[in-house]
């Protein structure tokens, strides 16, 4: 792809992110996306086969960005709690610094807009965390439950903090972040 083509593709992804984050999937028609990206409506189809392909591509891009941030500095040799703490704090830092991306990921998790095959592909990005949970379960530290339950109690609440920050209802201080982590840790560990 030439730089001009890459710029158009990036503009389309950015426009989709803006529209979906601010107005939801159903209020982000292709015509609005093209207009916001400053390209003709037909140009979209040079890069994406349809809206599903566009949304799936954006989801994978953001999920990859999110997980790269989440696992920054992570070492598989760390003790379980230390590894989970590092990942959790990386995740909250990413989500608070990137509210549009965090909102988009939340909308994707809350709906069926992302195709099943892409959801499955995105799970691969979380493999280091899944492996860490499994190691913790093997050591008798982490509850022996589905990774979906672990995700629901450890990661999903981070979306709440982004939502209340967006509405300017709450500011999560460093001390509150520490308390929040301890609560998440308590929820997934064996007493």
C-alpha positions as CSV (number, residue, x, y, z in Angstrom):
1,X,0.0,0.0,0.0
2,X,1.2,3.5,-0.8
3,X,1.3,6.1,1.9
4,X,-1.7,7.8,0.3
5,X,-3.7,4.5,0.5
6,X,-2.5,3.9,4.1
7,X,-3.6,7.4,5.0
8,X,-7.1,6.8,3.6
9,X,-7.5,3.5,5.3
10,X,-6.3,5.1,8.6
11,X,-8.7,8.0,8.1
12,X,-11.6,5.5,7.6
13,X,-10.7,3.6,10.8
14,X,-10.4,6.8,12.7
15,X,-13.7,8.1,11.4
16,X,-15.4,4.8,12.3
17,X,-13.9,5.0,15.8
18,X,-15.1,8.6,16.3
19,X,-18.6,7.9,15.1
20,X,-19.1,4.6,16.9
21,X,-17.6,5.9,20.2
22,X,-19.8,9.0,20.2
23,X,-23.0,7.7,18.6
24,X,-23.0,3.9,18.6
25,X,-22.8,1.4,15.7
26,X,-26.2,2.1,14.3
27,X,-25.6,5.8,14.0
28,X,-22.4,5.3,12.1
29,X,-23.5,4.7,8.5
30,X,-21.0,4.3,5.7
31,X,-21.9,7.6,4.2
32,X,-21.1,9.4,7.5
33,X,-17.9,7.5,7.9
34,X,-16.8,8.5,4.4
35,X,-17.7,12.1,5.0
36,X,-15.8,12.3,8.3
37,X,-12.8,10.6,6.7
38,X,-13.0,13.1,3.8
39,X,-13.2,10.4,1.1
40,X,-15.9,9.4,-1.3
41,X,-18.3,6.7,-0.2
42,X,-17.1,4.3,-2.8
43,X,-13.5,4.7,-1.6
44,X,-14.4,2.7,1.6
45,X,-14.9,-0.4,-0.6
46,X,-11.3,-0.2,-1.9
47,X,-10.2,-1.0,1.7
48,X,-13.1,-2.9,3.3
49,X,-15.6,-5.3,1.7
50,X,-18.5,-4.0,3.8
51,X,-19.3,-2.3,7.1
52,X,-18.7,-5.6,9.0
53,X,-15.2,-5.9,7.5
54,X,-14.5,-2.2,8.5
55,X,-15.8,-2.8,12.1
56,X,-13.9,-6.1,12.4
57,X,-10.7,-4.5,11.2
58,X,-11.0,-1.6,13.6
59,X,-11.8,-4.0,16.5
60,X,-8.7,-6.1,15.8
61,X,-6.6,-3.0,15.4
62,X,-7.7,-1.6,18.8
63,X,-7.6,-4.9,20.5
64,X,-4.0,-5.4,19.4
65,X,-3.1,-1.9,20.6
66,X,-4.8,-2.6,23.9
67,X,-3.1,-5.9,24.5
68,X,0.3,-4.5,23.5
69,X,-0.2,-1.9,26.2
70,X,-1.5,-4.4,28.7
71,X,1.5,-6.7,28.4
72,X,4.1,-4.0,28.3
73,X,6.9,-5.0,30.8
74,X,5.2,-8.3,31.5
75,X,7.5,-11.3,32.3
76,X,6.1,-14.8,32.4
77,X,8.5,-15.6,35.3
78,X,6.9,-13.0,37.7
79,X,4.8,-14.4,40.5
80,X,1.1,-14.6,39.7
81,X,-0.1,-11.7,41.7
82,X,2.7,-9.4,40.5
83,X,2.0,-10.3,36.9
84,X,-1.7,-9.8,37.2
85,X,-1.1,-6.5,39.0
86,X,1.2,-5.2,36.2
87,X,-1.3,-6.2,33.5
88,X,-4.3,-4.8,35.4
89,X,-2.5,-1.4,35.9
90,X,-1.4,-1.4,32.3
91,X,-5.0,-2.0,31.2
92,X,-6.5,0.7,33.3
93,X,-3.8,3.2,32.2
94,X,-4.5,2.4,28.5
95,X,-8.3,2.7,29.0
96,X,-8.1,5.9,30.9
97,X,-5.7,7.5,28.4
98,X,-7.7,6.2,25.4
99,X,-11.4,6.7,26.2
100,X,-12.6,6.4,22.6
101,X,-10.8,3.1,22.1
102,X,-12.0,1.9,25.5
103,X,-15.6,2.9,24.7
104,X,-15.4,1.1,21.3
105,X,-14.0,-2.1,22.9
106,X,-16.8,-2.0,25.5
107,X,-19.5,-1.5,22.8
108,X,-18.0,-4.5,21.0
109,X,-18.1,-6.6,24.1
110,X,-21.7,-5.6,24.8
111,X,-23.0,-6.4,21.3
112,X,-22.8,-8.9,18.5
113,X,-21.5,-6.3,16.0
114,X,-18.1,-8.0,15.8
115,X,-18.1,-11.3,13.9
116,X,-17.6,-14.5,15.8
117,X,-14.4,-15.4,13.9
118,X,-12.9,-12.0,14.8
119,X,-13.8,-12.4,18.4
120,X,-12.1,-15.7,18.4
121,X,-9.0,-14.2,16.8
122,X,-9.0,-11.4,19.3
123,X,-8.9,-13.9,22.2
124,X,-5.4,-14.9,21.0
125,X,-4.2,-11.4,21.9
126,X,-5.1,-12.1,25.5
127,X,-3.3,-15.4,25.6
128,X,-0.5,-14.3,28.1
129,X,-3.3,-13.3,30.6
130,X,-5.1,-16.6,30.0
131,X,-1.9,-18.5,30.6
132,X,-1.2,-16.5,33.8
133,X,-4.7,-17.3,35.1
134,X,-4.2,-20.9,34.3
135,X,-0.8,-20.9,36.1
136,X,-2.5,-19.3,39.1
137,X,-5.2,-21.9,39.0
138,X,-2.5,-24.6,38.9
139,X,-0.9,-23.1,42.0
140,X,-4.2,-22.9,43.8
141,X,-4.1,-19.1,43.9
142,X,-6.8,-18.3,41.3
143,X,-10.3,-19.7,41.5
144,X,-10.8,-22.7,39.2
145,X,-13.5,-21.0,37.1
146,X,-14.0,-20.1,33.5
147,X,-11.7,-17.4,32.1
148,X,-14.9,-15.5,31.2
149,X,-15.7,-15.2,34.9
150,X,-12.2,-14.1,35.7
151,X,-12.4,-11.5,32.9
152,X,-15.8,-10.3,34.1
153,X,-14.5,-9.7,37.7
154,X,-11.0,-8.5,36.9
155,X,-11.1,-6.6,33.6
156,X,-14.7,-5.7,32.7
157,X,-15.1,-3.3,35.6
158,X,-12.4,-1.1,34.1
159,X,-15.0,0.0,31.5
160,X,-17.1,1.4,34.3
161,X,-14.2,3.7,35.3
162,X,-13.9,5.0,31.8
163,X,-17.7,5.6,31.5
164,X,-17.9,7.6,34.7
165,X,-14.8,9.6,33.8
166,X,-16.4,10.5,30.5
167,X,-19.4,11.8,32.3
168,X,-17.1,13.7,34.6
169,X,-18.8,12.0,37.6
170,X,-15.7,10.5,39.2
171,X,-12.0,10.8,39.3
172,X,-10.1,7.6,40.0
173,X,-7.1,8.5,42.1
174,X,-3.9,6.4,42.4
175,X,-5.1,5.3,45.8
176,X,-8.5,4.3,44.4
177,X,-6.8,2.4,41.6
178,X,-4.8,0.4,44.2
179,X,-8.1,-0.4,46.2
180,X,-9.8,-1.3,42.9
181,X,-7.0,-3.7,42.0
182,X,-7.1,-5.3,45.5
183,X,-10.9,-5.8,45.1
184,X,-10.5,-7.4,41.6
185,X,-7.7,-9.6,43.0
186,X,-9.9,-10.6,45.9
187,X,-12.7,-11.5,43.5
188,X,-10.6,-14.0,41.5
189,X,-8.5,-15.6,44.2
190,X,-9.1,-18.4,46.6
191,X,-9.4,-17.2,50.2
